[in-house]
Amino acid sequence: MLKFILYGLILLIFFDCLAQTEKGVIEIPYSNKRLTIDGNLNDWGKYFEYSFEDTLHSFRTNTNYKLNEIFPKNFNFKNLLQPKSKNRVKFRAFWNRENFYCAFIVKDKHLFAEHHGRIDKPLVHLNDGIELYIDTKGEGSPKMDINDYQFLIDIRNNSEVFKGDLKEILADTVAVPKDFAQNILFHSGVKINGTLNDDIEDSSYVIEIAIPFAAIGVEPKTNMKMHLDVCVNDVDYPAAQSVEVEEASTAMWPFNWSGYSDFGYPKYWKEVIFTGEPGWFEVISEEYKTKWFGIYITTVFISLILISFLFYRTYKLKRLPSNSEIDARKINFDSAENNLSYNEKILQKAAKFIVANKNKYLRSEDVAKNLGISLRTFQRITNAELSTTPTNYICVIKLKLAADFLKNKAGNIAEASYEFGFSDPSYFSKIFKKHFKVSPSEFIRKNSRTA
């Protein structure tokens, strides 16, 4: 029973794929995946896949053109060598905002690639390999035009690109008006399972391609239509056993996914439509990708500032002297003693100035300027008298005021924080505890019991 179910599923998949390609437009899905083009398909997901195989017994044409218009007049098709084994092919494809990705998995028991392309006559098609035709405008013209491209890649990863030739399009005697040596950037990778040019039975080869849309003058979008022809060149015999006339060989056996032997006629290529679309974040990222670096640098810069500020606050908190470490005479802003030293008089004046500006954010420079001394002198005095910094001295005076404020129940903790110029209640609570060894709430409870 299980066996019948499996057979049924296989048939459903087969007929679904067949219906898609024979009845209507082939759907090529979108994916935001970026691939390494090396012939290894492990990084591919499950995208469009179409299987086909060589079912030909002779050279089969589906055009109105005579074969001698395509091949040399003295080329004899009766001498074509039948393949030793028939190839089976899986073609995969998907697209994203930059590239059209294709992959060919070709089961082939005899791998041959003896020809090397020449500048004047590319011979890549005389080796085992693939051909991919693209009609970028989806026009389906009888002949290739300037919107049509032909990509050839053999199993040595030699490649060539042809494009419809404007000069020859109107020439009636030219069946496939195209020219080679096109400066088209694309990427291909090949992986071979077997050995080349011998009688040892081989397994297969894989050809992977990434064609930038920009290179073929296309701006990809959802529901865009094109025409494709997917073709394979099969060679099962060494060149010494074949007859070659110009660019034709009796050893070459071409076939495509429509079951024909001759290519290059957009009218007979399959229509494809690009489905799916990028997510909103990808679109935004693409639109602003030139600005992302600036945003990144700005974010890093702001983060460093915040981290530095937090580090400074933590460092300052560590250096803040406790209440027990401070000589009360050094922070007494109500004292009228006359026997004060010069340093003590400076500290008293500083304390009075801080009290007068208790709700303001005061810098050490502001206090030093009011005292008529340099910041360096102010630093030297606070260090000599209190073993601390001017910044911490300002903080200690304000904490003393805040403690009296809370003790006298003049307001709550948050009000005390803002009343004496601290940045926020949380920070105020931390430095209050650091200085008095109890939190503001504990300080309030303690003084409530003693009142």
Secondary structure, 3 states (H helix, E strand, C coil): CHHHHHHHHHHHHHHHHHHHHHHCCEEECECCCCCCCCCCHHHCCCCEEEEEECCCCCCCCCCCCCHHHCCCCCCCHHHCCCCCCCCEEEEEEEECCCEEEEEEEEECCCECCCCCCCCCCCCHHHCCEEEEEEECCCCCCCCCCCCEEEEEEECCCCEEEEEECCCCCCCCCCCCCEECCCCCCCEEEEEEECCECCCCCCCEEEEEEEEEHHHHCCCCCCCCEEEEEEEEEEECCCHHHCCEECCEECCEEEEECCCCCCCCCHHHCEEEEECCCCCHHHHHHHHCHHHHHHHHHHHHHHHHHHHHHHHHHHHHHHHCCCHHHCCHHHHCCCCCCCCCCHHHHHHHHHHHHHHHCCCCCCCHHHHHHHHCCCHHHHHHHHHHHHCCCHHHHHHHHHHHHHHHHHHCCCCCHHHHHHHCCCCCHHHHHHHHHHHHCCCHHHHHHHHHHHC
